[in-house]
């Protein structure tokens, strides 16, 4: 089985069990109703990415005209670390851009209309946002010469952490806050999904939380139970078709 698929299914299984055994918020909808439309959207996005991004990456890694800015670095460990940081920093700025540009927000708000955050929320993104977000990433991989193994390593960790921090798992407050000094945690990311705009416009990091501290977009709630998830303009859950139509 593909390593990324294994990481995906494993993280969904583990954090899915944990969020149901130890829920942070007590939700009214059944688990199946909460996740169905998000997973359908996730599958559509995965198929779309496979038909576009995968082909672009295949071309990038097969061409030998440009070897990338990392070509002169002999230390494999250094290249691996730099590749990881570049990919993660890119996602930070991309996410921040989604909240800054009005046209970008039209698509990204699909993700924020979620009212009952859970493991499937990690895949609640509009297909156009997903496809467009991959283009700068492919360019960076080409520009720096990021190798397949390093890109895959980052994607594996990202896949696990993104499900983890979207989950409704009631991780103990002190443990959550301790981990948040390194990675994005459930409480850390719940604040980003708050209905309060100044809270939504914070905590943009996807994997490493250091970017929010460095670029002064960090917040951590002292009372995460008081966070109201979602967007005030969309007080009802949206199905798969309505999510795709939302930006238009």
C-alpha positions in Angstrom: 0.0 0.0 0.0 1.2 3.5 -0.8 2.9 5.2 2.2 0.7 8.3 2.0 -2.5 6.3 1.8 -1.3 4.2 4.8 -0.6 7.4 6.8 -4.0 8.8 5.8 -6.0 5.7 6.7 -4.0 5.1 9.8 -4.4 8.7 11.1 -8.1 8.8 10.3 -8.6 5.5 12.1 -6.6 6.4 15.2 -7.8 10.0 15.6 -11.4 9.0 14.6 -11.5 6.5 17.5 -10.0 9.0 19.9 -12.4 11.8 19.0 -15.3 9.5 19.5 -14.1 8.0 22.8 -12.9 11.3 24.2 -14.8 14.1 22.4 -13.9 17.8 23.1 -17.3 19.1 21.9 -20.5 17.1 22.3 -22.1 17.2 18.8 -25.7 16.6 17.9 -25.2 15.0 14.5 -24.1 11.4 14.2 -20.5 10.7 13.2 -21.5 9.4 9.8 -23.5 12.5 9.0 -20.7 14.8 10.0 -18.1 13.2 7.8 -19.9 12.1 4.7 -19.9 15.3 2.7 -16.3 16.2 3.7 -15.0 12.8 2.7 -16.8 12.9 -0.7 -15.2 16.3 -1.3 -11.8 14.9 -0.2 -12.1 12.0 -2.7 -13.0 14.4 -5.5 -10.0 16.6 -4.6 -7.7 13.6 -4.4 -8.7 12.4 -7.9 -8.4 15.9 -9.3 -4.9 16.3 -7.8 -3.8 12.9 -9.2 -4.8 14.0 -12.7 -2.9 17.3 -12.5 -0.3 17.8 -9.7 1.1 14.2 -9.9 1.7 14.6 -13.6 3.5 17.9 -13.1 5.7 16.5 -10.3 6.5 13.5 -12.5 7.8 15.9 -15.2 9.7 18.0 -12.6 11.5 14.9 -11.2 12.3 13.4 -14.6 13.8 16.5 -16.3 17.5 17.1 -15.8 17.9 20.6 -17.4 17.6 22.3 -14.0 18.7 20.5 -10.9 17.6 23.1 -8.4 19.2 25.5 -5.9 20.0 22.6 -3.5 22.1 20.8 -6.1 25.3 22.1 -4.7 24.6 21.0 -1.1 26.3 17.7 -0.4 24.8 17.1 3.1 21.7 15.0 2.6 20.4 15.7 6.1 20.6 19.5 5.5 18.8 19.2 2.2 16.1 17.2 3.9 15.6 19.8 6.7 15.6 22.7 4.3 13.1 21.0 2.0 10.8 20.3 5.0 11.0 24.0 6.1 10.4 25.4 2.7 7.3 23.3 2.1 5.9 24.1 5.5 6.7 27.8 5.2 5.0 27.8 1.8 1.8 26.4 3.3 1.8 29.0 6.1 2.0 31.9 3.6 -0.6 30.2 1.3 -3.0 29.8 4.2 -2.5 33.4 5.2 -3.1 34.5 1.7 -6.4 32.6 1.6 -7.6 34.8 4.5 -6.2 38.0 3.0 -7.4 38.2 -0.6 -11.2 38.5 -1.0 -11.3 36.2 -4.0 -9.2 33.6 -2.2 -11.4 33.8 0.9 -14.5 33.0 -1.3 -13.0 29.6 -1.8 -11.3 29.0 1.5 -14.5 29.8 3.5 -15.7 26.4 2.3 -13.3 25.0 4.9 -14.5 27.4 7.6 -18.2 26.7 7.2 -17.7 23.5 9.2 -19.7 23.8 12.4 -18.7 20.5 14.0 -14.9 20.0 13.5 -13.8 16.4 13.2 -11.2 14.3 11.4 -13.0 14.8 8.0 -12.7 18.6 8.3 -9.0 18.1 7.2 -10.3 17.4 3.7 -13.1 20.0 3.5 -11.6 22.2 0.9 -12.9 23.5 -2.4 -11.4 21.6 -5.4 -10.3 24.8 -7.1 -8.4 25.9 -4.0 -6.7 22.5 -3.7 -5.6 22.5 -7.4 -4.4 26.1 -7.4 -2.5 25.7 -4.1 -0.5 22.8 -5.6 0.9 24.9 -8.5 3.3 27.1 -6.3 4.3 24.0 -4.4 5.3 22.3 -7.7 7.3 25.4 -8.7 9.2 25.4 -5.3 10.0 21.7 -5.7 11.4 22.5 -9.2 13.2 25.7 -8.1 15.0 24.2 -5.1 15.3 20.7 -6.5 13.4 19.1 -3.7 13.8 15.3 -4.1 10.8 12.9 -4.1 11.9 11.3 -0.9 11.9 14.6 1.0 8.6 15.7 -0.5 7.1 12.4 0.5 8.5 12.6 4.0 6.9 16.0 4.5 3.6 14.9 3.0 3.5 11.9 5.4 4.0 14.0 8.5 1.6 16.7 7.1 -1.1 14.1 6.4 -1.0 12.8 10.0 -0.8 16.2 11.7 -3.6 17.8 9.7 -6.0 15.1 10.7 -4.7 15.3 14.3 -5.3 19.1 14.7 -8.7 19.0 13.0 -9.9 16.1 15.2 -12.5 16.6 18.0 -10.2 14.7 20.4 -10.2 16.1 23.9 -6.4 16.1 24.4 -5.6 17.3 27.9 -5.1 21.1 28.0 -1.5 21.0 29.3 -0.5 18.3 26.8 -2.0 20.2 24.0 -0.3 23.4 25.0 3.0 21.7 25.4 2.8 20.1 22.0 1.7 23.4 20.4 5.2 24.8 21.0 6.3 22.5 18.2 3.3 21.4 16.1 -0.3 22.5 15.4 -2.6 20.9 17.9 -6.4 20.6 18.2 -6.9 23.5 20.6 -4.4 25.6 18.6 -6.3 25.0 15.4 -9.8 25.2 17.0 -9.2 28.9 17.6 -8.5 29.4 13.9 -12.0 28.0 13.2 -13.6 30.4 15.6 -16.5 32.6 14.5 -14.6 35.6 15.9 -12.7 37.2 12.9 -9.6 38.2 14.8 -9.2 34.6 16.0 -9.9 33.2 12.6 -7.1 35.5 11.3 -4.5 33.8 13.4 -2.8 30.4 13.7 -2.2 29.9 10.0 0.5 27.2 10.5 -0.2 23.7 9.1 2.5 21.6 10.7 5.2 23.5 12.6 3.7 26.2 14.9 6.9 28.3 14.9 5.8 30.2 11.8 2.9 31.8 13.7 5.2 33.0 16.5 7.8 34.3 14.0 5.3 36.2 11.9 3.2 37.3 14.9 0.0 35.5 14.1 0.0 33.2 17.1 -2.9 32.9 19.6 -3.7 30.3 22.2 -7.1 30.2 23.9 -7.2 30.0 27.7 -10.7 28.6 27.5 -11.0 26.6 24.3 -14.4 25.2 25.4 -15.9 28.7 24.8 -14.8 28.7 21.1 -17.8 28.7 18.7 -16.8 26.9 15.5 -17.9 28.0 12.0 -19.0 31.2 10.2 -21.8 33.4 11.4 -23.0 33.9 7.8 -23.5 30.1 7.4 -25.3 28.8 10.5 -26.4 25.6 8.8 -24.4 22.6 7.5 -23.8 22.5 3.8 -23.9 19.4 1.6 -21.3 18.5 -1.0 -23.1 20.3 -3.9 -23.6 23.5 -1.9 -20.0 23.5 -0.8 -18.8 23.4 -4.4 -21.2 26.2 -5.3 -20.4 28.4 -2.3 -17.7 30.6 -3.9 -19.9 31.4 -6.9 
